[in-house]
Amino acid sequence: MRAEELRELSDSELDEKLEEFKSDLFNLRFELATGQLDNYKQLRVTRRDIARVMTVQRERLSKAAASTAEETN
């Protein structure tokens, strides 16, 4: 999923996506351990999706903190 698409989602939707990706990663790691994983690239893709979601969440958090700091000054 692209970062631009993630930025269009609400905070609660981002939380849901993050949990979904983490669950997918858990299942992929389980498949890897049992020798059932065919597409190793999916591990990397899922890890990067998790990183993108966390980055968008962090951007929103820092933007909110910056706007709060400007209001108090």
Secondary structure by P-SEA (a helix, b strand, c coil): ccaaaaaaccaaaaaaaaaaaaaaaaaaaaaaaacccccaaaaaaaaaaaaaaaaaaaaaaaaaaaaaaaaac
